[in-house]
């Protein structure tokens, strides 16, 4: 079985975050489309993505959007 290629395979909101997840340009393009042009990785967010809990790329986009909204309220 071929693993998911984070550099080349199509990413959508249902794509599972796997143990081989990488912060690639392909991932950045997907998240920029989902979250807007201000999307950026930071260390706490990257750690959350790779924390071992089951999540999809839709969950990742929603988490970033929620963190951004919470930061604006402060």
Secondary structure, 3 states (H helix, E strand, C coil): CCCCCCCCCCCCCCCECCCCCCCCHHHHHHHHHHHCCCCCCCHHHHHHHCCCCCCEHHHHHHHHHHHHHHHHHC
